[in-house]
Amino acid sequence: MAGEETTHEVKSRQSSLKRAIERSCSLISLSHSVKVFALKWQLIRNKLEELNSGLVSIEDAGSGRNPAVSGLVRALMVALGESGDLAKRCVDLSYSGKLLMQSDLDIILAKFDRFVKNLAEIYSTGILTPANAIVVSRPGLGACKEDMRFYVRDLLTRMKIGDTMMKKQALVSLHEVMNEDDRYVRIVVEVGGIVNVLVGFLDFSEVAEIQEEAVKAVLVIARFDWCKGVLVGAGIIWPLIRVLECGSEKGKEGSARCLMKLTENADNAWSVSAHGGVTALLKVCANGNSKAELICLACGVLRNLVQVEEIKRFMVEEGAVSTFIKLSQSKVDNVRNSSIEFLQSIASEDDSIRQMVIREGGIRALVRILDPTLLISSKTRELSLQAIEKLCFSLPNCIDMLVSYGFIELLLNFLRKGEVSVQELALKVAAKLCATSEEAKRALGDAGFLPEFVRFLDAKSFEVREMAAEALSAMVLVPKNRKRFVQEDHNIGLLIRLLEPEEVNSSYKKFLLSTLMAITGCHRGRKKIVNSGHLKTLEKLAEAEVSDAKRLVRKLSTNRFRSMLSGIWHP
C-alpha cells in the first residue's frame, strides 16, 4: 500500500510539473496580447521564459519527483494563476487603477524572480548535473525560428542555473551556433536575458574559462552593427575593461577585439574613456610583459579612440607619444607596424603633436627602421616611409632634420635597390619631398636623385612614369639641377622621344613639356633641344594645339635659334 502511495505521489508530482510547464507557456503566449504596461510585461515574460526552460530541463532529466521541485511547482502554480488573472484584466482593460495594477505587476515580477533564484539553488544541489541532464539537441540546418528559440532558451537556462561545467558547455554551444548561423545572433538578442547573462559572465574572474567563453560569444554579437547598441545598453563596456585589466591572456585579447568593434562607433568611444579604458589600453602597450597580439589589438582600439579630439588630448597627456615611439623599435613586426600606424593617427592634421613626435625622437626612430642592414620587413619599411612623409614634410626645417638623420641617402638607396613596392613608394615620397621647397630640390639634386627620376620615366607602370615626370619637372626649376640634367646628352632626346606616341597621357605629356620648357631657360639647354633631332615631334604637338608645345616651339623659334630649326613653324 505504501508503495502504491509512493507511485501515486510521484505521478502527481510529475503531473504538476507538466501542468506548470503548460501554464507558463500559455501565460507567455497571453502576455504578447497585453498592450498596456508593456515594459512590465516584457520583464515578466523574460522571467517566465527562464522558469519554463528550467522546468523543461528538470522534466527531461526525470527530476520532477524531487520534493524541493514539488514545493517550488506548487507555489509557482499559485503565482501563475495570479499572473494569468492580471494578464486578462490588462487585455480587457478591466483593472481599477494604473497605480494599483503597476504595484500588482511589481509583486508578481518579484515572485517570479524569486522562483528563478530558488530553481538555481535546486540546480546547485546537483539534481541536474551534466551526467544525467538531457541536453536539447541542436536544431538542424533550415530549422524553423521557434525551434531555434527553444534551443537558445535551453542554453540560457543552463547558463543561469547549471553548475560550472554546464555553464561552460552552454557558452561553447552558444558561440558555435552564432558563429555558424547569423540567425542565432538575432534570436539571442531577441530572447530576453541572454546578453545580460553574458555581460555578467565577464565578471566571472574566479573561473577563467567561463569568462573567456563569454568574451568569445560577445565578440560574435559585436560583429553586427545593429547589435552594438544592445551590448552597450547592457553595460558591457566596463566589464570588458575589467577583463582587459585582470583577465586571462585569452580573455584580454577577446576583450580588446570586442572593444575595437564597439569603438568603430565614435559614440561608444566616450563610454570607453569614461570607464578608464584609455588608461587601461595604454598600460597594456607600455607593459613590457604584454603579448604582441594584445599590444596590436590595444593599438587598434586606441586608433579608433583618437578620432575624438578630447580623448586624443588625454592620450597625449598620458604619454602615448613616447610609448609608441618606443614600441616602433620593437623586434616584432606587427608591434612595430601597429605603433607606426598609431603615431600617424594621433598626429594626423595636428602640427603640435607632430612637433612632439619630432622632439621625442619619433622621426629619428622611423628613419632608423629604414637601415638596410636591419632585418625588417618591406611592409614595415613602407609604413615608416609613409609616416615620415605625413609627419614631417609639412613642418619647417624638415629638410635639415632629414638630412642630418641620413634619410635622403636611405631614400635613394630604396629607389635604386629596394623591392618593387618599396621602390615605388620611395619614388612617391621623393616626389612629394621635392615639392615641399627649393631647399628640398637642391638636397635631392645633390644626393643624385635626377638620374633615378629619368630612369623611371620609361617604367612599365603609368603611375610610376607620371610620378617621375612630375618630380623631374619640379627639380629642373632649380638652376643647379637644370645644369646637371642638361649635362647628360641622352636626357633631352629621351624626353622628346617619350612625347612621340599619340596615346601619351595629357598630364604625363604636360610634365615632360614643362621640363623641356624649364631647360630652355639656359643657352646650352636650348641648343641641345634644337640639336636633338626630334624637333618634328614638338612641331606636331604644336600643330595639334597642345598649348605647352606651342609655347615651347615659340621660344625655340626666336632669335638666332630660328635658323637652326629644320622647319619654321608660324603661330
C-alpha positions as CSV (number, residue, x, y, z in Angstrom):
1,M,0.0,0.0,0.0
2,A,2.8,2.3,0.9
3,G,4.4,1.5,-2.4
4,E,1.3,2.4,-4.3
5,E,1.0,5.7,-2.5
6,T,4.6,6.5,-3.4
7,T,3.9,5.7,-7.0
8,H,0.8,7.9,-6.9
9,E,2.8,10.7,-5.3
10,V,5.4,10.5,-8.0
11,K,2.9,10.6,-10.8
12,S,1.2,13.5,-9.1
13,R,4.4,15.5,-8.8
14,Q,5.2,14.8,-12.5
15,S,1.7,15.8,-13.5
16,S,2.0,19.1,-11.5
17,L,5.4,19.8,-13.2
18,K,3.8,19.2,-16.6
19,R,0.8,21.5,-15.8
20,A,3.2,24.2,-14.6
21,I,5.1,24.0,-17.9
22,E,1.9,24.2,-19.9
23,R,0.5,27.0,-17.8
24,S,3.7,29.0,-18.1
25,C,3.7,28.5,-21.9
26,S,0.1,29.6,-22.1
27,L,0.8,32.7,-20.0
28,I,3.8,33.6,-22.1
29,S,1.6,33.5,-25.2
30,L,-1.1,35.5,-23.5
31,S,1.4,38.2,-22.4
32,H,2.1,39.0,-26.0
33,S,-1.6,40.2,-26.3
34,V,-1.2,42.7,-23.5
35,K,-0.8,46.3,-24.9
36,V,-0.6,48.2,-21.6
37,F,2.3,48.3,-19.1
38,A,4.5,46.9,-22.0
39,L,7.8,47.1,-20.1
40,K,6.5,45.4,-17.0
41,W,5.1,42.5,-19.1
42,Q,8.3,42.2,-21.0
43,L,10.2,41.7,-17.7
44,I,7.6,39.2,-16.5
45,R,7.7,37.4,-19.8
46,N,11.5,37.2,-19.6
47,K,11.3,35.6,-16.1
48,L,8.6,33.2,-17.3
49,E,10.8,32.1,-20.2
50,E,13.7,31.4,-17.8
51,L,11.4,29.4,-15.5
52,N,9.8,27.5,-18.4
53,S,13.2,26.5,-19.8
54,G,14.4,25.4,-16.4
55,L,11.3,23.3,-15.7
56,V,11.5,21.6,-19.1
57,S,15.1,20.7,-18.3
58,I,14.1,19.2,-15.0
59,E,11.3,17.2,-16.7
60,D,13.7,16.0,-19.3
61,A,16.1,14.9,-16.7
62,G,13.4,13.0,-14.8
63,S,14.0,15.1,-11.6
64,G,10.4,16.2,-11.2
65,R,9.9,13.7,-8.3
66,N,12.4,15.7,-6.1
67,P,10.4,17.2,-3.1
68,A,12.2,20.5,-3.5
69,V,10.9,20.7,-7.1
70,S,7.4,19.8,-6.0
71,G,7.3,22.6,-3.4
72,L,8.5,25.1,-6.0
73,V,6.0,23.9,-8.5
74,R,3.1,24.3,-6.1
75,A,4.0,27.8,-5.2
76,L,4.6,28.6,-8.9
77,M,1.2,27.3,-9.9
78,V,-0.4,29.8,-7.5
79,A,1.6,32.7,-8.9
80,L,0.9,31.6,-12.5
81,G,-2.8,31.8,-11.6
82,E,-2.5,35.2,-10.2
83,S,-0.4,36.4,-13.1
84,G,-3.0,34.9,-15.6
85,D,-5.7,36.9,-13.9
86,L,-3.7,40.1,-14.1
87,A,-2.9,39.5,-17.8
88,K,-6.6,39.0,-18.6
89,R,-7.5,42.2,-16.8
90,C,-4.8,44.1,-18.7
91,V,-6.0,42.7,-22.0
92,D,-9.7,43.7,-21.2
93,L,-8.6,47.0,-19.6
94,S,-10.8,46.0,-16.6
95,Y,-8.3,46.9,-13.9
96,S,-9.4,49.5,-11.3
97,G,-6.4,51.8,-11.4
98,K,-3.0,52.1,-13.1
99,L,-1.0,52.6,-9.9
100,L,-2.7,49.5,-8.3
101,M,-2.0,47.4,-11.4
102,Q,1.6,48.6,-11.5
103,S,2.0,47.5,-7.9
104,D,0.4,44.1,-8.6
105,L,2.7,43.6,-11.5
106,D,5.8,44.5,-9.5
107,I,4.7,42.0,-6.8
108,I,4.3,39.1,-9.4
109,L,7.6,40.0,-11.1
110,A,9.3,39.8,-7.7
111,K,7.7,36.4,-7.1
112,F,8.9,35.0,-10.5
113,D,12.4,36.4,-9.8
114,R,12.4,34.6,-6.5
115,F,11.3,31.3,-8.2
116,V,14.2,31.7,-10.7
117,K,16.7,32.0,-7.8
118,N,15.1,29.1,-6.0
119,L,15.4,27.0,-9.1
120,A,19.1,28.0,-9.3
121,E,19.5,26.8,-5.7
122,I,17.9,23.5,-6.5
123,Y,20.2,23.0,-9.5
124,S,23.2,23.8,-7.3
125,T,22.3,20.8,-5.1
126,G,23.2,18.6,-8.0
127,I,19.8,17.2,-9.0
128,L,20.5,18.2,-12.6
129,T,24.1,17.6,-13.5
130,P,25.9,17.1,-16.8
131,A,25.9,13.3,-16.1
132,N,22.1,13.0,-16.1
133,A,20.8,16.1,-17.8
134,I,19.2,15.6,-21.2
135,V,20.6,18.3,-23.4
136,V,18.2,19.7,-26.0
137,S,19.5,18.7,-29.4
138,R,20.7,21.5,-31.7
139,P,18.3,22.2,-34.5
140,G,19.4,21.1,-37.9
141,L,20.1,23.3,-40.9
142,G,17.0,25.1,-42.1
143,A,15.2,24.7,-38.7
144,C,12.3,27.0,-38.0
145,K,12.8,30.0,-35.8
146,E,10.7,28.6,-33.0
147,D,13.0,25.5,-32.7
148,M,16.0,27.7,-32.7
149,R,14.4,29.9,-30.0
150,F,13.7,26.9,-27.9
151,Y,17.3,25.7,-28.2
152,V,18.6,29.1,-27.2
153,R,16.3,29.3,-24.2
154,D,17.5,26.0,-23.0
155,L,21.1,27.2,-23.3
156,L,20.1,30.3,-21.3
157,T,18.7,28.1,-18.5
158,R,21.9,26.1,-18.3
159,M,24.0,29.2,-18.3
160,K,21.9,30.6,-15.4
161,I,21.3,27.7,-13.1
162,G,23.7,25.0,-14.2
163,D,27.0,24.2,-12.5
164,T,30.3,25.5,-13.8
165,M,30.7,22.7,-16.3
166,M,27.2,23.1,-17.6
167,K,27.6,26.9,-17.9
168,K,30.8,26.4,-19.9
169,Q,29.2,23.8,-22.2
170,A,26.2,26.1,-22.8
171,L,28.5,29.0,-23.7
172,V,30.5,26.9,-26.1
173,S,27.4,25.7,-27.8
174,L,26.0,29.3,-28.0
175,H,29.3,30.5,-29.6
176,E,29.3,27.7,-32.1
177,V,25.7,28.2,-33.3
178,M,26.1,32.0,-33.6
179,N,29.4,31.7,-35.4
180,E,27.9,29.3,-37.9
181,D,24.5,30.8,-38.4
182,D,23.8,34.5,-38.2
183,R,20.1,33.9,-37.5
184,Y,21.0,32.8,-34.0
185,V,22.6,36.2,-33.2
186,R,19.2,37.8,-33.8
187,I,17.5,35.2,-31.7
188,V,20.0,35.7,-28.9
189,V,19.4,39.4,-28.9
190,E,15.6,38.9,-29.0
191,V,15.4,36.3,-26.2
192,G,15.4,38.4,-23.1
193,G,18.2,38.0,-20.6
194,I,21.0,36.3,-22.6
195,V,23.0,39.4,-23.3
196,N,22.8,40.4,-19.7
197,V,23.9,36.9,-18.6
198,L,26.9,37.1,-21.0
199,V,27.8,40.5,-19.6
200,G,27.6,39.1,-16.1
201,F,29.9,36.2,-17.0
202,L,32.6,38.8,-17.9
203,D,33.0,39.3,-14.2
204,F,33.4,35.5,-13.6
205,S,37.1,36.0,-12.8
206,E,37.2,33.0,-10.4
207,V,36.6,30.7,-13.4
208,A,38.7,31.9,-16.4
209,E,37.1,29.5,-18.9
210,I,33.6,30.9,-18.3
211,Q,34.9,34.4,-18.7
212,E,36.8,33.5,-21.9
213,E,33.8,31.7,-23.5
214,A,31.6,34.7,-22.6
215,V,34.0,37.1,-24.3
216,K,34.0,34.8,-27.4
217,A,30.2,34.8,-27.6
218,V,30.0,38.6,-27.1
219,L,32.6,39.1,-29.8
220,V,30.4,37.3,-32.3
221,I,27.4,39.5,-31.4
222,A,29.6,42.6,-31.7
223,R,30.4,41.8,-35.4
224,F,26.9,43.2,-36.3
225,D,26.5,46.9,-36.2
226,W,22.8,46.7,-35.2
227,C,23.8,44.6,-32.1
228,K,26.4,47.1,-30.8
229,G,23.8,49.4,-29.2
230,V,22.3,46.4,-27.4
231,L,25.7,45.4,-25.9
232,V,26.5,48.9,-24.8
233,G,23.0,49.3,-23.4
234,A,23.5,46.1,-21.3
235,G,26.6,47.8,-19.8
236,I,29.3,45.8,-21.5
237,I,32.0,48.5,-21.7
238,W,33.1,48.5,-18.0
239,P,33.2,44.6,-17.7
240,L,35.3,44.4,-20.9
241,I,37.8,46.9,-19.5
242,R,38.0,44.9,-16.2
243,V,38.8,41.8,-18.3
244,L,41.4,43.8,-20.2
245,E,43.0,44.7,-16.8
246,C,42.6,41.5,-14.9
247,G,41.5,38.7,-17.1
248,S,43.4,35.8,-18.6
249,E,45.5,36.3,-21.7
250,K,42.8,34.9,-24.0
251,G,40.2,37.0,-22.1
252,K,42.2,40.1,-22.6
253,E,42.7,39.5,-26.3
254,G,39.0,38.8,-26.7
255,S,38.1,41.9,-24.8
256,A,40.3,44.1,-26.9
257,R,38.8,42.7,-30.1
258,C,35.4,43.4,-28.8
259,L,36.3,47.0,-27.8
260,M,37.8,47.5,-31.2
261,K,34.4,46.5,-32.8
262,L,32.4,48.7,-30.4
263,T,34.6,51.8,-30.8
264,E,34.2,51.8,-34.6
265,N,31.2,53.9,-33.5
266,A,32.6,57.2,-32.1
267,D,29.7,57.5,-29.7
268,N,31.0,54.5,-27.8
269,A,34.5,56.0,-27.5
270,W,33.2,58.3,-24.8
271,S,31.9,55.3,-22.7
272,V,35.3,53.6,-23.0
273,S,37.1,56.7,-21.9
274,A,34.7,57.4,-19.1
275,H,35.3,53.9,-17.6
276,G,39.1,54.3,-17.7
277,G,39.6,52.4,-20.9
278,V,42.2,54.7,-22.4
279,T,44.5,54.3,-19.3
280,A,44.0,50.5,-19.3
281,L,44.8,50.3,-23.0
282,L,47.9,52.5,-22.7
283,K,49.1,50.3,-19.8
284,V,48.8,47.2,-21.9
285,C,51.0,48.9,-24.6
286,A,53.6,50.2,-22.0
287,N,53.8,46.9,-20.2
288,G,56.9,45.0,-21.3
289,N,55.2,41.7,-20.4
290,S,52.2,42.1,-22.7
291,K,52.0,39.7,-25.6
292,A,52.5,41.1,-29.1
293,E,49.0,40.2,-30.2
294,L,47.4,42.0,-27.3
295,I,49.5,45.1,-27.9
296,C,48.4,45.2,-31.6
297,L,44.8,44.9,-30.6
298,A,45.1,47.6,-28.0
299,C,46.7,49.8,-30.6
300,G,43.7,49.2,-32.8
301,V,41.3,50.3,-30.1
302,L,43.3,53.4,-29.4
303,R,43.4,54.3,-33.1
304,N,39.6,54.3,-33.1
305,L,39.6,56.5,-30.0
306,V,41.9,59.2,-31.3
307,Q,39.1,60.3,-33.7
308,V,37.6,62.1,-30.7
309,E,39.7,65.2,-30.1
310,E,39.3,65.4,-26.3
311,I,40.3,61.7,-25.9
312,K,43.3,62.3,-28.2
313,R,44.5,65.1,-25.9
314,F,44.1,62.9,-22.9
315,M,46.2,60.2,-24.6
316,V,48.9,62.7,-25.3
317,E,48.9,63.8,-21.6
318,E,49.1,60.2,-20.5
319,G,52.4,59.8,-22.5
320,A,51.0,57.9,-25.6
321,V,53.6,59.5,-28.0
322,S,56.7,58.3,-26.1
323,T,55.1,54.9,-25.5
324,F,54.5,54.3,-29.2
325,I,57.8,55.8,-30.3
326,K,59.4,53.1,-28.1
327,L,57.2,50.4,-29.5
328,S,58.1,51.4,-33.1
329,Q,61.6,49.9,-32.2
330,S,60.1,46.6,-31.2
331,K,61.7,43.4,-32.6
332,V,58.2,42.2,-33.5
333,D,57.0,43.3,-37.0
334,N,53.3,43.5,-36.0
335,V,54.0,45.6,-33.0
336,R,56.2,48.0,-35.0
337,N,53.6,48.3,-37.7
338,S,50.7,48.9,-35.2
339,S,52.7,51.6,-33.3
340,I,53.7,53.4,-36.6
341,E,50.1,53.4,-37.7
342,F,49.0,54.8,-34.3
343,L,51.6,57.6,-34.4
344,Q,50.3,58.6,-37.8
345,S,46.7,58.6,-36.5
346,I,47.4,60.6,-33.4
347,A,49.4,63.2,-35.2
348,S,47.1,63.5,-38.2
349,E,46.4,67.1,-39.1
350,D,47.9,68.3,-35.8
351,D,51.1,70.2,-36.0
352,S,51.6,70.4,-32.2
353,I,51.6,66.6,-31.9
354,R,53.9,66.3,-34.9
355,Q,56.3,68.6,-33.3
356,M,56.1,66.5,-30.1
357,V,56.8,63.3,-32.1
358,I,59.9,65.0,-33.5
359,R,61.0,66.4,-30.1
360,E,60.7,62.9,-28.5
361,G,62.8,61.3,-31.3
362,G,60.0,59.9,-33.4
363,I,61.4,60.8,-36.8
364,R,64.8,59.6,-35.9
365,A,63.3,56.3,-34.8
366,L,61.3,56.0,-38.1
367,V,64.5,56.7,-40.1
368,R,66.3,54.0,-38.2
369,I,63.8,51.5,-39.4
370,L,65.0,52.2,-43.0
371,D,68.5,51.0,-42.3
372,P,69.1,48.3,-45.0
373,T,71.3,46.3,-42.7
374,L,68.5,45.5,-40.3
375,L,66.2,42.5,-40.8
376,I,62.9,44.4,-41.2
377,S,60.0,43.5,-43.4
378,S,59.2,45.5,-46.5
379,K,55.7,46.3,-45.0
380,T,57.3,47.9,-42.0
381,R,59.7,50.0,-44.2
382,E,56.7,51.1,-46.3
383,L,54.8,52.2,-43.2
384,S,57.9,54.1,-41.9
385,L,58.3,55.9,-45.3
386,Q,54.6,56.9,-45.3
387,A,54.8,58.0,-41.6
388,I,57.9,60.2,-42.2
389,E,56.2,61.9,-45.2
390,K,52.9,62.5,-43.3
391,L,54.5,63.6,-40.0
392,C,57.4,65.6,-41.3
393,F,57.1,67.1,-44.8
394,S,54.6,69.8,-43.8
395,L,56.9,71.2,-41.0
396,P,59.5,73.9,-41.3
397,N,63.2,72.9,-41.2
398,C,62.2,69.3,-42.0
399,I,64.9,69.1,-44.7
400,D,67.8,69.9,-42.4
401,M,66.5,67.4,-39.9
402,L,66.1,64.6,-42.5
403,V,69.5,65.3,-44.0
404,S,71.1,65.1,-40.5
405,Y,69.4,61.8,-39.9
406,G,70.7,60.4,-43.2
407,F,67.1,60.0,-44.6
408,I,68.0,61.3,-48.1
409,E,70.6,58.7,-48.7
410,L,68.4,55.9,-47.3
411,L,65.6,57.0,-49.6
412,L,67.9,57.0,-52.6
413,N,69.1,53.5,-51.7
414,F,65.5,52.2,-51.8
415,L,64.9,54.0,-55.0
416,R,67.8,52.2,-56.6
417,K,67.8,48.8,-54.9
418,G,64.5,48.3,-53.0
419,E,61.8,45.7,-53.7
420,V,59.3,46.9,-56.3
421,S,56.7,48.0,-53.7
422,V,59.2,49.8,-51.6
423,Q,60.9,51.3,-54.7
424,E,57.6,52.8,-56.0
425,L,56.8,54.2,-52.5
426,A,60.3,55.7,-52.3
427,L,59.7,57.4,-55.6
428,K,56.3,58.7,-54.4
429,V,57.9,60.0,-51.2
430,A,60.8,61.6,-53.1
431,A,58.4,63.3,-55.5
432,K,56.4,64.8,-52.6
433,L,59.6,65.8,-50.8
434,C,60.9,67.7,-53.8
435,A,57.6,69.6,-54.0
436,T,58.0,70.9,-50.4
437,S,60.7,73.6,-51.0
438,E,63.6,74.8,-53.1
439,E,65.8,73.5,-50.4
440,A,64.4,70.0,-50.8
441,K,65.0,70.1,-54.6
442,R,68.6,71.2,-54.1
443,A,69.2,68.4,-51.4
444,L,67.7,65.7,-53.7
445,G,69.8,67.0,-56.6
446,D,73.0,67.0,-54.6
447,A,72.2,63.4,-53.4
448,G,71.9,62.1,-57.0
449,F,68.1,61.7,-57.5
450,L,68.0,63.2,-61.0
451,P,69.2,60.1,-62.8
452,E,66.8,58.0,-60.9
453,F,63.8,60.2,-61.9
454,V,64.9,60.0,-65.5
455,R,65.2,56.2,-65.3
456,F,61.6,55.9,-64.1
457,L,60.3,58.0,-67.0
458,D,60.1,54.8,-69.1
459,A,58.8,52.5,-66.4
460,K,56.1,49.9,-67.2
461,S,53.7,51.4,-64.7
462,F,51.9,54.5,-65.9
463,E,51.6,55.8,-62.4
464,V,55.3,55.5,-61.8
465,R,56.1,57.2,-65.1
466,E,53.8,60.1,-64.2
467,M,55.3,60.5,-60.7
468,A,58.8,60.5,-62.1
469,A,57.8,63.1,-64.7
470,E,56.2,65.4,-62.1
471,A,59.2,65.1,-59.8
472,L,61.6,65.9,-62.7
473,S,59.6,68.9,-63.8
474,A,59.9,70.3,-60.3
475,M,63.6,69.5,-59.9
476,V,64.8,71.3,-63.0
477,L,63.3,74.6,-61.8
478,V,66.5,74.8,-59.7
479,P,69.4,76.1,-61.9
480,K,71.9,73.7,-60.4
481,N,69.7,70.7,-61.1
482,R,68.9,72.0,-64.6
483,K,72.6,72.2,-65.4
484,R,73.1,68.6,-64.1
485,F,70.2,67.4,-66.3
486,V,71.5,69.1,-69.5
487,Q,75.0,67.7,-69.0
488,E,73.7,64.2,-69.7
489,D,73.4,64.2,-73.5
490,H,70.7,61.5,-73.7
491,N,68.3,63.1,-71.3
492,I,66.8,65.6,-73.7
493,G,66.4,63.2,-76.5
494,L,64.7,60.7,-74.2
495,L,62.2,63.3,-73.1
496,I,61.2,64.2,-76.6
497,R,61.0,60.6,-77.7
498,L,58.6,59.9,-74.9
499,L,56.3,62.5,-76.3
500,E,56.1,60.7,-79.7
501,P,53.3,58.1,-79.0
502,E,49.9,59.6,-79.7
503,E,48.4,57.9,-76.7
504,V,50.6,59.6,-74.2
505,N,48.6,60.8,-71.3
506,S,47.9,64.5,-71.1
507,S,49.3,65.0,-67.6
508,Y,52.4,63.0,-68.3
509,K,52.9,64.9,-71.5
510,K,52.4,68.2,-69.6
511,F,55.2,67.3,-67.1
512,L,57.6,66.4,-69.9
513,L,56.9,69.6,-71.8
514,S,57.2,71.6,-68.6
515,T,60.7,70.0,-68.0
516,L,61.7,70.9,-71.6
517,M,60.4,74.5,-71.2
518,A,62.5,74.9,-68.0
519,I,65.6,73.7,-69.9
520,T,65.1,76.4,-72.5
521,G,66.0,78.8,-69.6
522,C,69.7,78.2,-70.3
523,H,71.6,78.5,-73.6
524,R,73.0,75.1,-73.6
525,G,69.6,73.5,-73.0
526,R,68.0,75.3,-75.9
527,K,70.9,74.2,-78.1
528,K,70.6,70.6,-77.1
529,I,66.9,70.6,-77.8
530,V,67.4,72.0,-81.3
531,N,70.2,69.5,-82.0
532,S,68.3,66.5,-80.6
533,G,66.9,65.5,-84.0
534,H,63.4,65.3,-82.6
535,L,62.0,68.7,-83.3
536,K,59.4,67.3,-85.7
537,T,57.8,65.7,-82.6
538,L,57.5,69.1,-80.9
539,E,56.1,70.7,-84.1
540,K,53.5,68.1,-84.5
541,L,52.3,68.6,-80.9
542,A,52.2,72.4,-81.5
543,E,50.2,71.9,-84.7
544,A,47.8,69.7,-82.7
545,E,47.1,72.7,-80.5
546,V,49.0,71.4,-77.4
547,S,49.4,74.7,-75.6
548,D,52.7,73.8,-73.8
549,A,54.2,72.5,-77.0
550,K,53.2,75.7,-78.8
551,R,54.9,77.9,-76.1
552,L,58.0,75.7,-76.3
553,V,58.2,76.0,-80.1
554,R,57.7,79.7,-80.0
555,K,60.6,80.0,-77.6
556,L,62.8,77.9,-79.7
557,S,61.8,79.8,-82.9
558,T,63.2,83.2,-81.7
559,N,66.4,85.0,-82.3
560,R,69.4,83.0,-83.5
561,F,67.8,79.6,-82.9
562,R,65.3,80.3,-85.7
563,S,67.8,79.4,-88.4
564,M,68.7,76.2,-86.7
565,L,65.2,74.7,-86.9
566,S,64.6,72.1,-89.6
567,G,61.2,73.6,-90.4
568,I,59.9,77.0,-89.5
569,W,56.6,77.0,-87.5
570,H,54.4,80.1,-87.5
571,P,52.0,80.5,-84.7
